[in-house]
Amino acid sequence: MERNDATDRMTASDDRRWPGAGVILGATAFILAALTIVQAGRMPLNAAYAGAANTGQHGTSVITQNTGLGPSDRPYEALYVIDARGEMLFIYYVENANSGEKALLLRQAIPLPELFRKARGG
């Protein structure tokens, strides 16, 4: 078998021919990192808004949010209550809010561990 030393010599001579290759590679990496940071700063924020939110002293949080139902000028709202001690989410709403009905009805009560398990696909 014949050995090809030309390839070995070429590799060794490449290192001597490009002594600044590491500097150029490092500078390119620095420029790409800087451009990535600049572009990330221009991305819009994905903000989440709730109509009104309040956290109580006894481990409860209250949030109101439009349901998407009802007239566009006065949409129906739901009241979400999170009980941290009992690990429950309660959803309340007024069924016919624009007809003058003032009864707050419990729509759903969900255990938070079960809700998070379903959200994770379990």
N, CA, C and O atoms as CSV, one atom per row, in Angstrom:
chain,resi,resn,atom,element,x,y,z
A,1,MET,N,N,0.836,-1.174,0.000
A,1,MET,CA,C,0.000,0.000,0.000
A,1,MET,C,C,0.877,1.232,0.000
A,1,MET,O,O,1.914,1.296,0.661
A,2,GLU,N,N,0.435,2.179,-0.744
A,2,GLU,CA,C,1.187,3.414,-0.881
A,2,GLU,C,C,0.606,4.464,0.064
A,2,GLU,O,O,-0.613,4.608,0.160
A,3,ARG,N,N,1.434,5.161,0.726
A,3,ARG,CA,C,0.974,6.182,1.676
A,3,ARG,C,C,0.998,7.529,0.984
A,3,ARG,O,O,1.937,7.841,0.252
A,4,ASN,N,N,-0.028,8.325,1.214
A,4,ASN,CA,C,-0.122,9.640,0.595
A,4,ASN,C,C,0.247,10.688,1.632
A,4,ASN,O,O,-0.596,11.102,2.428
A,5,ASP,N,N,1.499,11.116,1.626
A,5,ASP,CA,C,1.971,12.112,2.578
A,5,ASP,C,C,1.623,13.528,2.151
A,5,ASP,O,O,1.782,14.460,2.940
A,6,ALA,N,N,1.153,13.713,0.929
A,6,ALA,CA,C,0.816,15.050,0.449
A,6,ALA,C,C,-0.331,15.644,1.252
A,6,ALA,O,O,-0.339,16.842,1.535
A,7,THR,N,N,-1.290,14.819,1.617
A,7,THR,CA,C,-2.432,15.301,2.393
A,7,THR,C,C,-1.975,15.735,3.776
A,7,THR,O,O,-2.411,16.776,4.268
A,8,ASP,N,N,-1.108,14.961,4.413
A,8,ASP,CA,C,-0.605,15.313,5.733
A,8,ASP,C,C,0.190,16.614,5.683
A,8,ASP,O,O,0.055,17.464,6.564
A,9,ARG,N,N,1.014,16.765,4.656
A,9,ARG,CA,C,1.804,17.986,4.526
A,9,ARG,C,C,0.920,19.189,4.264
A,9,ARG,O,O,1.209,20.287,4.741
A,10,MET,N,N,-0.157,18.998,3.512
A,10,MET,CA,C,-1.052,20.106,3.191
A,10,MET,C,C,-1.757,20.610,4.456
A,10,MET,O,O,-1.925,21.816,4.639
A,11,THR,N,N,-2.163,19.690,5.317
A,11,THR,CA,C,-2.824,20.071,6.560
A,11,THR,C,C,-1.866,20.844,7.454
A,11,THR,O,O,-2.237,21.858,8.044
A,12,ALA,N,N,-0.654,20.370,7.548
A,12,ALA,CA,C,0.327,21.048,8.380
A,12,ALA,C,C,0.663,22.423,7.820
A,12,ALA,O,O,0.856,23.367,8.586
A,13,SER,N,N,0.737,22.554,6.515
A,13,SER,CA,C,1.071,23.852,5.925
A,13,SER,C,C,-0.097,24.826,6.007
A,13,SER,O,O,0.116,26.038,6.027
A,14,ASP,N,N,-1.350,24.311,6.057
A,14,ASP,CA,C,-2.508,25.203,6.206
A,14,ASP,C,C,-2.434,25.968,7.519
A,14,ASP,O,O,-2.780,27.149,7.568
A,15,ASP,N,N,-1.986,25.307,8.588
A,15,ASP,CA,C,-1.870,25.979,9.877
A,15,ASP,C,C,-0.847,27.105,9.812
A,15,ASP,O,O,-1.024,28.145,10.446
A,16,ARG,N,N,0.221,26.900,9.049
A,16,ARG,CA,C,1.248,27.933,8.937
A,16,ARG,C,C,0.815,29.039,7.988
A,16,ARG,O,O,1.257,30.179,8.131
A,17,ARG,N,N,-0.039,28.725,7.026
A,17,ARG,CA,C,-0.444,29.701,6.030
A,17,ARG,C,C,-1.494,30.665,6.588
A,17,ARG,O,O,-1.542,31.817,6.157
A,18,TRP,N,N,-2.343,30.229,7.540
A,18,TRP,CA,C,-3.423,31.070,8.085
A,18,TRP,C,C,-3.259,31.255,9.592
A,18,TRP,O,O,-4.051,30.712,10.361
A,19,PRO,N,N,-2.265,31.997,10.024
A,19,PRO,CA,C,-2.089,32.184,11.468
A,19,PRO,C,C,-3.205,33.017,12.099
A,19,PRO,O,O,-3.441,32.898,13.301
A,20,GLY,N,N,-3.888,33.843,11.335
A,20,GLY,CA,C,-4.960,34.690,11.869
A,20,GLY,C,C,-6.337,34.066,11.746
A,20,GLY,O,O,-7.339,34.735,11.995
A,21,ALA,N,N,-6.410,32.779,11.361
A,21,ALA,CA,C,-7.710,32.144,11.177
A,21,ALA,C,C,-8.508,32.111,12.481
A,21,ALA,O,O,-9.721,32.316,12.469
A,22,GLY,N,N,-7.841,31.856,13.593
A,22,GLY,CA,C,-8.533,31.842,14.889
A,22,GLY,C,C,-9.064,33.209,15.264
A,22,GLY,O,O,-10.150,33.326,15.832
A,23,VAL,N,N,-8.301,34.242,14.949
A,23,VAL,CA,C,-8.736,35.612,15.251
A,23,VAL,C,C,-9.951,35.971,14.404
A,23,VAL,O,O,-10.917,36.554,14.896
A,24,ILE,N,N,-9.887,35.615,13.126
A,24,ILE,CA,C,-11.018,35.910,12.227
A,24,ILE,C,C,-12.260,35.146,12.666
A,24,ILE,O,O,-13.359,35.700,12.663
A,25,LEU,N,N,-12.098,33.878,13.045
A,25,LEU,CA,C,-13.231,33.079,13.504
A,25,LEU,C,C,-13.827,33.664,14.783
A,25,LEU,O,O,-15.049,33.726,14.917
A,26,GLY,N,N,-12.993,34.088,15.713
A,26,GLY,CA,C,-13.484,34.690,16.952
A,26,GLY,C,C,-14.202,36.005,16.711
A,26,GLY,O,O,-15.233,36.275,17.327
A,27,ALA,N,N,-13.661,36.827,15.816
A,27,ALA,CA,C,-14.307,38.107,15.497
A,27,ALA,C,C,-15.666,37.881,14.828
A,27,ALA,O,O,-16.631,38.591,15.110
A,28,THR,N,N,-15.729,36.891,13.945
A,28,THR,CA,C,-17.002,36.578,13.282
A,28,THR,C,C,-18.035,36.110,14.297
A,28,THR,O,O,-19.195,36.515,14.230
A,29,ALA,N,N,-17.628,35.265,15.233
A,29,ALA,CA,C,-18.547,34.800,16.277
A,29,ALA,C,C,-19.041,35.972,17.126
A,29,ALA,O,O,-20.219,36.028,17.477
A,30,PHE,N,N,-18.154,36.900,17.454
A,30,PHE,CA,C,-18.533,38.075,18.243
A,30,PHE,C,C,-19.541,38.932,17.486
A,30,PHE,O,O,-20.522,39.391,18.071
A,31,ILE,N,N,-19.314,39.152,16.204
A,31,ILE,CA,C,-20.229,39.970,15.385
A,31,ILE,C,C,-21.587,39.297,15.277
A,31,ILE,O,O,-22.614,39.965,15.394
A,32,LEU,N,N,-21.614,37.979,15.055
A,32,LEU,CA,C,-22.894,37.262,14.974
A,32,LEU,C,C,-23.650,37.322,16.296
A,32,LEU,O,O,-24.872,37.471,16.297
A,33,ALA,N,N,-22.953,37.211,17.412
A,33,ALA,CA,C,-23.602,37.310,18.720
A,33,ALA,C,C,-24.186,38.704,18.933
A,33,ALA,O,O,-25.296,38.844,19.447
A,34,ALA,N,N,-23.440,39.733,18.537
A,34,ALA,CA,C,-23.929,41.111,18.690
A,34,ALA,C,C,-25.161,41.347,17.818
A,34,ALA,O,O,-26.122,41.975,18.263
A,35,LEU,N,N,-25.143,40.854,16.592
A,35,LEU,CA,C,-26.304,41.011,15.711
A,35,LEU,C,C,-27.520,40.263,16.243
A,35,LEU,O,O,-28.647,40.745,16.122
A,36,THR,N,N,-27.301,39.094,16.829
A,36,THR,CA,C,-28.408,38.336,17.419
A,36,THR,C,C,-29.038,39.104,18.572
A,36,THR,O,O,-30.262,39.139,18.695
A,37,ILE,N,N,-28.221,39.717,19.414
A,37,ILE,CA,C,-28.744,40.488,20.542
A,37,ILE,C,C,-29.511,41.715,20.057
A,37,ILE,O,O,-30.558,42.045,20.614
A,38,VAL,N,N,-29.009,42.387,19.036
A,38,VAL,CA,C,-29.699,43.564,18.492
A,38,VAL,C,C,-31.047,43.167,17.902
A,38,VAL,O,O,-32.045,43.849,18.134
A,39,GLN,N,N,-31.089,42.076,17.144
A,39,GLN,CA,C,-32.344,41.637,16.543
A,39,GLN,C,C,-33.338,41.165,17.602
A,39,GLN,O,O,-34.539,41.402,17.466
A,40,ALA,N,N,-32.862,40.508,18.644
A,40,ALA,CA,C,-33.754,40.057,19.713
A,40,ALA,C,C,-34.375,41.245,20.436
A,40,ALA,O,O,-35.505,41.152,20.917
A,41,GLY,N,N,-33.662,42.348,20.519
A,41,GLY,CA,C,-34.202,43.555,21.147
A,41,GLY,C,C,-35.314,44.198,20.341
A,41,GLY,O,O,-36.107,44.964,20.888
A,42,ARG,N,N,-35.385,43.905,19.070
A,42,ARG,CA,C,-36.430,44.479,18.208
A,42,ARG,C,C,-37.702,43.644,18.174
A,42,ARG,O,O,-38.706,44.081,17.612
A,43,MET,N,N,-37.680,42.446,18.766
A,43,MET,CA,C,-38.852,41.572,18.734
A,43,MET,C,C,-39.959,42.157,19.601
A,43,MET,O,O,-39.677,42.720,20.659
A,44,PRO,N,N,-41.220,42.034,19.171
A,44,PRO,CA,C,-42.315,42.559,19.994
A,44,PRO,C,C,-42.513,41.685,21.230
A,44,PRO,O,O,-42.262,40.480,21.206
A,45,LEU,N,N,-42.965,42.313,22.299
A,45,LEU,CA,C,-43.239,41.580,23.526
A,45,LEU,C,C,-44.586,40.898,23.428
A,45,LEU,O,O,-45.525,41.454,22.858
A,46,ASN,N,N,-44.692,39.706,23.973
A,46,ASN,CA,C,-45.958,38.994,24.033
A,46,ASN,C,C,-46.568,39.246,25.410
A,46,ASN,O,O,-46.455,38.419,26.316
A,47,ALA,N,N,-47.202,40.380,25.546
A,47,ALA,CA,C,-47.767,40.761,26.835
A,47,ALA,C,C,-49.142,40.133,27.015
A,47,ALA,O,O,-49.892,39.968,26.053
A,48,ALA,N,N,-49.457,39.793,28.233
A,48,ALA,CA,C,-50.776,39.260,28.569
A,48,ALA,C,C,-51.471,40.276,29.467
A,48,ALA,O,O,-50.875,40.781,30.418
A,49,TYR,N,N,-52.717,40.571,29.168
A,49,TYR,CA,C,-53.468,41.551,29.931
A,49,TYR,C,C,-54.724,40.900,30.512
A,49,TYR,O,O,-55.363,40.078,29.854
A,50,ALA,N,N,-55.061,41.256,31.697
A,50,ALA,CA,C,-56.318,40.846,32.311
A,50,ALA,C,C,-57.095,42.119,32.602
A,50,ALA,O,O,-56.509,43.163,32.887
A,51,GLY,N,N,-58.416,42.026,32.530
A,51,GLY,CA,C,-59.240,43.198,32.776
A,51,GLY,C,C,-58.949,43.805,34.135
A,51,GLY,O,O,-58.713,45.008,34.240
A,52,ALA,N,N,-58.963,43.002,35.159
A,52,ALA,CA,C,-58.618,43.451,36.503
A,52,ALA,C,C,-58.110,42.230,37.250
A,52,ALA,O,O,-58.707,41.157,37.167
A,53,ALA,N,N,-57.036,42.382,37.965
A,53,ALA,CA,C,-56.474,41.266,38.720
A,53,ALA,C,C,-56.174,41.730,40.129
A,53,ALA,O,O,-55.792,42.879,40.355
A,54,ASN,N,N,-56.351,40.820,41.073
A,54,ASN,CA,C,-56.111,41.147,42.470
A,54,ASN,C,C,-55.651,39.884,43.183
A,54,ASN,O,O,-56.194,38.803,42.956
A,55,THR,N,N,-54.649,40.024,44.044
A,55,THR,CA,C,-54.172,38.908,44.838
A,55,THR,C,C,-54.482,39.195,46.291
A,55,THR,O,O,-54.126,40.249,46.819
A,56,GLY,N,N,-55.148,38.247,46.933
A,56,GLY,CA,C,-55.523,38.431,48.323
A,56,GLY,C,C,-54.451,37.942,49.271
A,56,GLY,O,O,-53.473,37.320,48.857
A,57,GLN,N,N,-54.646,38.233,50.566
A,57,GLN,CA,C,-53.675,37.848,51.581
A,57,GLN,C,C,-53.764,36.373,51.951
A,57,GLN,O,O,-52.814,35.824,52.508
A,58,HIS,N,N,-54.856,35.736,51.660
A,58,HIS,CA,C,-55.083,34.363,52.117
A,58,HIS,C,C,-54.929,33.340,50.993
A,58,HIS,O,O,-55.567,32.288,51.027
A,59,GLY,N,N,-54.104,33.632,50.015
A,59,GLY,CA,C,-53.821,32.655,48.980
A,59,GLY,C,C,-54.840,32.589,47.864
A,59,GLY,O,O,-54.973,31.554,47.211
A,60,THR,N,N,-55.566,33.675,47.632
A,60,THR,CA,C,-56.521,33.686,46.528
A,60,THR,C,C,-56.146,34.790,45.544
A,60,THR,O,O,-55.654,35.850,45.931
A,61,SER,N,N,-56.386,34.519,44.275
A,61,SER,CA,C,-56.201,35.515,43.218
A,61,SER,C,C,-57.497,35.607,42.440
A,61,SER,O,O,-58.161,34.600,42.194
A,62,VAL,N,N,-57.853,36.829,42.052
A,62,VAL,CA,C,-59.100,37.077,41.335
A,62,VAL,C,C,-58.773,37.808,40.039
A,62,VAL,O,O,-58.060,38.811,40.046
A,63,ILE,N,N,-59.301,37.299,38.922
A,63,ILE,CA,C,-59.058,37.894,37.605
A,63,ILE,C,C,-60.379,37.943,36.849
A,63,ILE,O,O,-61.147,36.981,36.879
A,64,THR,N,N,-60.651,39.055,36.169
A,64,THR,CA,C,-61.802,39.129,35.280
A,64,THR,C,C,-61.304,39.212,33.842
A,64,THR,O,O,-60.260,39.807,33.574
A,65,GLN,N,N,-62.049,38.617,32.922
A,65,GLN,CA,C,-61.654,38.617,31.510
A,65,GLN,C,C,-62.902,38.483,30.646
A,65,GLN,O,O,-63.853,37.796,31.021
A,66,ASN,N,N,-62.896,39.142,29.487
A,66,ASN,CA,C,-64.005,39.012,28.543
A,66,ASN,C,C,-64.085,37.582,28.042
A,66,ASN,O,O,-63.064,36.928,27.830
A,67,THR,N,N,-65.312,37.099,27.855
A,67,THR,CA,C,-65.516,35.731,27.362
A,67,THR,C,C,-65.584,35.663,25.848
A,67,THR,O,O,-65.465,34.582,25.271
A,68,GLY,N,N,-65.774,36.809,25.193
A,68,GLY,CA,C,-65.948,36.811,23.736
A,68,GLY,C,C,-67.405,36.661,23.332
A,68,GLY,O,O,-67.722,36.653,22.143
A,69,LEU,N,N,-68.289,36.543,24.305
A,69,LEU,CA,C,-69.725,36.411,24.043
A,69,LEU,C,C,-70.417,37.723,24.350
A,69,LEU,O,O,-69.886,38.577,25.061
A,70,GLY,N,N,-71.612,37.867,23.801
A,70,GLY,CA,C,-72.386,39.066,24.055
A,70,GLY,C,C,-72.106,40.152,23.025
A,70,GLY,O,O,-71.318,39.943,22.103
A,71,PRO,N,N,-72.749,41.319,23.176
A,71,PRO,CA,C,-72.546,42.410,22.226
A,71,PRO,C,C,-71.128,42.967,22.305
A,71,PRO,O,O,-70.482,42.895,23.351
A,72,SER,N,N,-70.656,43.515,21.209
A,72,SER,CA,C,-69.273,43.998,21.144
A,72,SER,C,C,-69.035,45.204,22.051
A,72,SER,O,O,-67.918,45.398,22.531
A,73,ASP,N,N,-70.065,46.018,22.295
A,73,ASP,CA,C,-69.869,47.186,23.153
A,73,ASP,C,C,-69.878,46.828,24.644
A,73,ASP,O,O,-69.282,47.544,25.449
A,74,ARG,N,N,-70.544,45.734,25.019
A,74,ARG,CA,C,-70.567,45.276,26.412
A,74,ARG,C,C,-70.464,43.754,26.460
A,74,ARG,O,O,-71.447,43.076,26.761
A,75,PRO,N,N,-69.290,43.214,26.169
A,75,PRO,CA,C,-69.155,41.744,26.162
A,75,PRO,C,C,-69.281,41.164,27.574
A,75,PRO,O,O,-69.016,41.839,28.568
A,76,TYR,N,N,-69.689,39.909,27.631
A,76,TYR,CA,C,-69.807,39.238,28.912
A,76,TYR,C,C,-68.417,38.978,29.472
A,76,TYR,O,O,-67.459,38.768,28.727
A,77,GLU,N,N,-68.324,38.997,30.791
A,77,GLU,CA,C,-67.055,38.735,31.451
A,77,GLU,C,C,-67.181,37.520,32.352
A,77,GLU,O,O,-68.263,37.183,32.832
A,78,ALA,N,N,-66.060,36.880,32.564
A,78,ALA,CA,C,-65.993,35.762,33.497
A,78,ALA,C,C,-65.066,36.153,34.642
A,78,ALA,O,O,-64.143,36.950,34.470
A,79,LEU,N,N,-65.324,35.587,35.794
A,79,LEU,CA,C,-64.509,35.830,36.975
A,79,LEU,C,C,-63.757,34.544,37.285
A,79,LEU,O,O,-64.370,33.501,37.512
A,80,TYR,N,N,-62.435,34.618,37.295
A,80,TYR,CA,C,-61.582,33.467,37.589
A,80,TYR,C,C,-61.013,33.663,38.991
A,80,TYR,O,O,-60.390,34.686,39.277
A,81,VAL,N,N,-61.227,32.690,39.851
A,81,VAL,CA,C,-60.724,32.737,41.222
A,81,VAL,C,C,-59.790,31.548,41.417
A,81,VAL,O,O,-60.187,30.397,41.238
A,82,ILE,N,N,-58.550,31.840,41.782
A,82,ILE,CA,C,-57.576,30.781,42.068
A,82,ILE,C,C,-57.399,30.710,43.577
A,82,ILE,O,O,-57.016,31.686,44.222
A,83,ASP,N,N,-57.686,29.536,44.126
A,83,ASP,CA,C,-57.495,29.289,45.552
A,83,ASP,C,C,-56.203,28.493,45.694
A,83,ASP,O,O,-56.170,27.294,45.417
A,84,ALA,N,N,-55.132,29.171,46.130
A,84,ALA,CA,C,-53.822,28.525,46.214
A,84,ALA,C,C,-53.775,27.482,47.322
A,84,ALA,O,O,-53.079,26.474,47.193
A,85,ARG,N,N,-54.492,27.706,48.388
A,85,ARG,CA,C,-54.472,26.736,49.491
A,85,ARG,C,C,-55.166,25.440,49.098
A,85,ARG,O,O,-54.653,24.355,49.372
A,86,GLY,N,N,-56.313,25.540,48.467
A,86,GLY,CA,C,-57.052,24.348,48.047
A,86,GLY,C,C,-56.663,23.860,46.670
A,86,GLY,O,O,-57.165,22.836,46.209
A,87,GLU,N,N,-55.763,24.590,45.999
A,87,GLU,CA,C,-55.290,24.266,44.644
A,87,GLU,C,C,-56.462,24.060,43.680
A,87,GLU,O,O,-56.563,23.037,43.002
A,88,MET,N,N,-57.346,25.065,43.641
A,88,MET,CA,C,-58.534,24.991,42.779
A,88,MET,C,C,-58.657,26.267,41.948
A,88,MET,O,O,-58.253,27.348,42.376
A,89,LEU,N,N,-59.224,26.116,40.754
A,89,LEU,CA,C,-59.589,27.239,39.902
A,89,LEU,C,C,-61.105,27.227,39.770
A,89,LEU,O,O,-61.691,26.230,39.347
A,90,PHE,N,N,-61.739,28.341,40.134
A,90,PHE,CA,C,-63.192,28.483,40.012
A,90,PHE,C,C,-63.484,29.523,38.939
A,90,PHE,O,O,-62.874,30.592,38.918
A,91,ILE,N,N,-64.417,29.209,38.051
A,91,ILE,CA,C,-64.810,30.131,36.984
A,91,ILE,C,C,-66.284,30.473,37.180
A,91,ILE,O,O,-67.153,29.600,37.160
A,92,TYR,N,N,-66.545,31.781,37.371
A,92,TYR,CA,C,-67.899,32.275,37.570
A,92,TYR,C,C,-68.270,33.193,36.414
A,92,TYR,O,O,-67.403,33.797,35.782
A,93,TYR,N,N,-69.586,33.291,36.142
A,93,TYR,CA,C,-70.058,34.227,35.128
A,93,TYR,C,C,-71.515,34.578,35.402
A,93,TYR,O,O,-72.204,33.889,36.155
A,94,VAL,N,N,-71.968,35.655,34.781
A,94,VAL,CA,C,-73.377,36.047,34.837
A,94,VAL,C,C,-73.981,35.634,33.500
A,94,VAL,O,O,-73.554,36.110,32.449
A,95,GLU,N,N,-74.983,34.741,33.539
A,95,GLU,CA,C,-75.497,34.136,32.307
A,95,GLU,C,C,-76.097,35.153,31.348
A,95,GLU,O,O,-75.747,35.159,30.168
A,96,ASN,N,N,-76.978,35.998,31.817
A,96,ASN,CA,C,-77.609,37.017,30.973
A,96,ASN,C,C,-77.283,38.393,31.539
A,96,ASN,O,O,-78.147,39.071,32.095
A,97,ALA,N,N,-76.043,38.789,31.393
A,97,ALA,CA,C,-75.570,40.017,32.042
A,97,ALA,C,C,-76.293,41.250,31.527
A,97,ALA,O,O,-76.557,42.163,32.310
A,98,ASN,N,N,-76.624,41.317,30.237
A,98,ASN,CA,C,-77.251,42.512,29.677
A,98,ASN,C,C,-78.754,42.554,29.904
A,98,ASN,O,O,-79.376,43.584,29.644
A,99,SER,N,N,-79.357,41.475,30.379
A,99,SER,CA,C,-80.806,41.487,30.618
A,99,SER,C,C,-81.147,41.917,32.033
A,99,SER,O,O,-82.315,41.909,32.420
A,100,GLY,N,N,-80.148,42.288,32.803
A,100,GLY,CA,C,-80.405,42.769,34.157
A,100,GLY,C,C,-80.208,41.713,35.217
A,100,GLY,O,O,-80.322,42.022,36.403
A,101,GLU,N,N,-79.918,40.480,34.844
A,101,GLU,CA,C,-79.707,39.427,35.833
A,101,GLU,C,C,-78.399,39.687,36.566
A,101,GLU,O,O,-77.381,40.000,35.949
A,102,LYS,N,N,-78.436,39.557,37.872
A,102,LYS,CA,C,-77.260,39.861,38.684
A,102,LYS,C,C,-76.712,38.636,39.413
A,102,LYS,O,O,-75.849,38.781,40.279
A,103,ALA,N,N,-77.188,37.441,39.088
A,103,ALA,CA,C,-76.737,36.235,39.782
A,103,ALA,C,C,-75.409,35.763,39.208
A,103,ALA,O,O,-75.259,35.596,37.997
A,104,LEU,N,N,-74.469,35.558,40.085
A,104,LEU,CA,C,-73.159,35.050,39.688
A,104,LEU,C,C,-73.216,33.533,39.787
A,104,LEU,O,O,-73.461,32.986,40.863
A,105,LEU,N,N,-72.991,32.853,38.667
A,105,LEU,CA,C,-73.111,31.400,38.616
A,105,LEU,C,C,-71.738,30.751,38.495
A,105,LEU,O,O,-70.859,31.242,37.786
A,106,LEU,N,N,-71.572,29.626,39.210
A,106,LEU,CA,C,-70.341,28.861,39.097
A,106,LEU,C,C,-70.386,28.064,37.799
A,106,LEU,O,O,-71.236,27.193,37.620
A,107,ARG,N,N,-69.482,28.366,36.917
A,107,ARG,CA,C,-69.436,27.688,35.615
A,107,ARG,C,C,-68.621,26.398,35.700
A,107,ARG,O,O,-69.022,25.372,35.152
A,108,GLN,N,N,-67.472,26.451,36.388
A,108,GLN,CA,C,-66.602,25.288,36.452
A,108,GLN,C,C,-65.667,25.410,37.651
A,108,GLN,O,O,-65.256,26.511,38.019
A,109,ALA,N,N,-65.338,24.286,38.248
A,109,ALA,CA,C,-64.332,24.204,39.317
A,109,ALA,C,C,-63.335,23.132,38.898
A,109,ALA,O,O,-63.711,21.981,38.676
A,110,ILE,N,N,-62.068,23.508,38.790
A,110,ILE,CA,C,-61.051,22.601,38.273
A,110,ILE,C,C,-59.901,22.511,39.279
A,110,ILE,O,O,-59.381,23.544,39.702
A,111,PRO,N,N,-59.495,21.303,39.669
A,111,PRO,CA,C,-58.287,21.180,40.496
A,111,PRO,C,C,-57.062,21.605,39.679
A,111,PRO,O,O,-56.874,21.139,38.555
A,112,LEU,N,N,-56.240,22.477,40.235
A,112,LEU,CA,C,-55.072,22.978,39.499
A,112,LEU,C,C,-54.078,21.882,39.111
A,112,LEU,O,O,-53.562,21.927,37.994
A,113,PRO,N,N,-53.778,20.894,39.974
A,113,PRO,CA,C,-52.863,19.837,39.525
A,113,PRO,C,C,-53.372,19.099,38.286
A,113,PRO,O,O,-52.594,18.751,37.398
A,114,GLU,N,N,-54.688,18.862,38.235
A,114,GLU,CA,C,-55.277,18.190,37.062
A,114,GLU,C,C,-55.185,19.085,35.819
A,114,GLU,O,O,-54.900,18.603,34.722
A,115,LEU,N,N,-55.424,20.373,35.994
A,115,LEU,CA,C,-55.343,21.320,34.882
A,115,LEU,C,C,-53.929,21.360,34.298
A,115,LEU,O,O,-53.764,21.334,33.078
A,116,PHE,N,N,-52.912,21.422,35.157
A,116,PHE,CA,C,-51.538,21.445,34.679
A,116,PHE,C,C,-51.132,20.102,34.051
A,116,PHE,O,O,-50.374,20.074,33.081
A,117,ARG,N,N,-51.631,19.002,34.599
A,117,ARG,CA,C,-51.334,17.690,34.022
A,117,ARG,C,C,-51.905,17.585,32.607
A,117,ARG,O,O,-51.245,17.070,31.704
A,118,LYS,N,N,-53.131,18.075,32.416
A,118,LYS,CA,C,-53.737,18.068,31.067
A,118,LYS,C,C,-52.988,18.977,30.122
A,118,LYS,O,O,-52.819,18.652,28.947
A,119,ALA,N,N,-52.531,20.125,30.627
A,119,ALA,CA,C,-51.795,21.066,29.787
A,119,ALA,C,C,-50.468,20.482,29.323
A,119,ALA,O,O,-49.982,20.819,28.244
A,120,ARG,N,N,-49.886,19.614,30.130
A,120,ARG,CA,C,-48.621,18.971,29.751
A,120,ARG,C,C,-48.838,17.759,28.855
A,120,ARG,O,O,-47.878,17.122,28.421
A,121,GLY,N,N,-50.101,17.442,28.577
A,121,GLY,CA,C,-50.415,16.324,27.696
A,121,GLY,C,C,-50.583,15.013,28.437
A,121,GLY,O,O,-50.533,13.949,27.819
A,122,GLY,N,N,-50.781,15.062,29.743
A,122,GLY,CA,C,-50.877,13.820,30.527
A,122,GLY,C,C,-52.228,13.460,30.925
A,122,GLY,O,O,-52.427,12.440,31.584
